């Protein structure tokens, strides 16, 4: 007998809890559970494994195509409107899929593979599913390595700002510049933001590096203003800087 795992994450469930309260959230979870039970094979086992996350153990021979169909039915069932206390609620679901033994021959390995597939599915937007591939684990390992490298880059001052001139079209005058971050990587040379910005802005260092960008750009602006009093420098902000307490300061 075969075994496969579908990990389903609810998108938008936290908003229901925050706006309508936990009792409404519990009702939504009950409706979602009932709907999932109706669309998965009868021998399947469904468990809630987190606040808004479910695991479906599909027992019996399944191939990737059949598993994708099951996931598609789960997503279609979740996305239908739910009425709670007179309010119409709409949430969606994303699914990560893994099949034993190819994607893991223990429950921990299978869950890890399905979680990586779920991460990939959610990266593509809401209401999607993804089947695990070995490349997803390799990417996760690379992400962890990148996180370590980014910490080293901050500690060793490997980031540098380049300045793109801003020209006034009416008379061609240089009126300012935009500060753009680059990474002087000790092995791979000078890296453009495309190579590392996604990892940086979604990691724990974004606010810290953002503060460094502001301070460095201000120092450079002060230097240039000795020559041109109205010269200005633009900086790009990370979303994390708006969540920190010191952006205004």
N, C-alpha and C positions, 0 to 999 in steps of 0.2 A: 504494500500500500504506500502511495506517495504522500508527500506532505508539502504544503506551501504556506507562506505567511503574507498577509496583507496588513500593513500598518496604516491606519487612516487618521488623519489629523483634521479637525474641524476649523475652518477659517471663518472668523467672525463671531465665534462663540463667546469670547471674552466681552465683546460689546453687549451681548445679550445680558450677561451677568452684571455688567457695570451699569446698564441703563434700566433693566427691568427687575434686577435682583436675583439672588441665588435660587429662589423657589421657581422662577420662570426658567432659569438655566437648567434645573433638574427636570422640568417638564420637557424641555427641548432634547435633553439627553435620552429621556425615555422614548420620545417619538423617533429619534434617530436610531436607537437600538431596535425598536420594532420594525422600522423600515429596512434596516440592514438584515435582520433575521429573515425577512420575506424574500430577499434577492440573492442571498448566498446559498450554496448547496446545503441540503438538509443536514448532512453529517458535520457541517462546520461548527466550530466553537468560537464564540465572540466574547472578548473580555475588554473591559475598560481599563487601560493601563496608565492613564494620566488624566489630568483635568479635562482635556478635550481630545484625547487620543484613544483609539480603539485598536485592538489586534484581532484579526480574524485568522484562525487556523483552519486551512482548507485541507481536509483529510480525503485521500484518494488520488488517483493519477490525474495530474493537471499538467498541461503544457503551457508555455508562455502565452499563447494566443487565448486559451481558455481563461487563464488567470487575468489577463487584460480585460476580457469580457466581464468577468465578475467585478473587477475594480470599476469598470465603466458603469455597471448597474448600481454599485454602491454610491458612486458620485452622483449619478442621476437621481437616486432616491433621496439623498441628503439635500440636494439643491431645491427640491420642491418647497413651496411656502409652508410655514408652520404657524398656526394661530395659537397664541398663548395669552390668556387673559384679555382677549379682545384685540390684541396686537398681532399684526402679521409680521413674522420674523423670517428673514432669509439668511441662511448660512450656506457655505459650500464646503466641500471636502477635497483633500488631496491624499493620494495613496502611494505607498512604497511597497514594492512586491519582491519577494524572494522565494526561491524554490529549493527544497532539499533533494539530494545532498550537494548539488552543484554550487549553491550559494552559502553553504554552511551545513555541517552535519551535527551541530548541537543547537539547542534553542538560543543560546547566547549569540552564536555566530550568525544564525538565521535572522535574529532580531537586529543585530548590528548591520547586516546587509540590507534589510528592509528599511531601516532608519536612514541609511545613506541614500537609498533610492528615493525615499520620501523627501529628503533634503533637496535632491535634484529636481523632483517634481515641483516642489514649492518655489524653487528658483525660477521655474518657467511660468509662474502665475498660478492663480487659484483654479481648482477644479481639474487638476491633471493627475495622471498616474505615471509611474516610471518603474521599469523592471531593473533590478540590480545587474550591473556588469562589473567585472574586475577593475575597469578603468575608474569607477567611482571610488573604490578603496584607495587606489593609487593617488587620486586627486585629494582625498582626505589626508593622506600621509603628507602630500606636498603642502597642503594648507597648514598643517601643524609645523612643518619645517619653516614655512614662510613666516608664521607667527613668531618663531624663535629668532629668525633673521631680522624681522622688523624690530623686535626688542633690542637686538644688538645694534641695529642701525641708529636707534634713538640714543642708546648709551654712548656710542662712539662718534656721534655727530656726522653720520654718513649722508644725511639729507642736505640739500643745497637748494637755494632759490635762484631761478633764472627769471629775467624780466623782459617781458614782451612790450615793445614801445607802443604807446597810444598816440596817434597823430591826428591833429585837427585838420580836416579835409579842406576847409576854406583857405588856409594859408600854409599848410604843410608844417605847422609848428609842432614840436614835441611837447606834449602837455602832461604826460604821465606814463605809467607802465603797469602791467598786470604781473603780479608775482606768481610764478609757476614752480611747483616742487619737482625736483629730480632726486634720484637716489644714486650716489656714487658707490656702487656695489663693488666690494673688494675683488670679486672674481669675475662678475659679468659686465663690469664697466658701468657707464652712465645709463641709467634706466629711466625711461619716460613714465609718466603717471599710468599709462595703459597697463604697464606690467605689474603694478603693485597697489594702485589706488583702491581697487575694490576690496582687497584684503585689509588695507589700512583703515578705510572708513567704516568697515563692518567689524573691526576688532577693538580691543580695549585701549589702544593707543591714540585713537583719533583726536580726542579732546586735547591731549598732551601735545601732539604734533601740531594741531591747529593753533594752540597758544604760541608755540615756537615760531610758526609762520607769521603770526601777527607781530610778535616782538621783533623778528628779523626784518620784516618788511617796513615796520615803523622806523627802525634804526637806519635802514637804507634810505627811506624817504627823508628823514632828518638830514642825512648827509647831502642828498641831492638838493634839498631846499636852501642850502647855503648858496647855491648857484642860481636857483630859480624858485622864488618864494611860493609860487602857486602850484608847484609840481605835486601831483598826487599819485599814490600807489594803490591799486586795487588788489584785494585778496579774495580767494575762494574759501568759504567756510564749510566745515563738516557738520552734518546734522547733529552729531554728538556734542558739538559746541553749544548748540541751543539748549540741550538738556543739562549741560553743566551750569553751575551757579555763577561763574565768573566772566561770562562773555561780555556783559555790559561794562564791567570794570576794565 
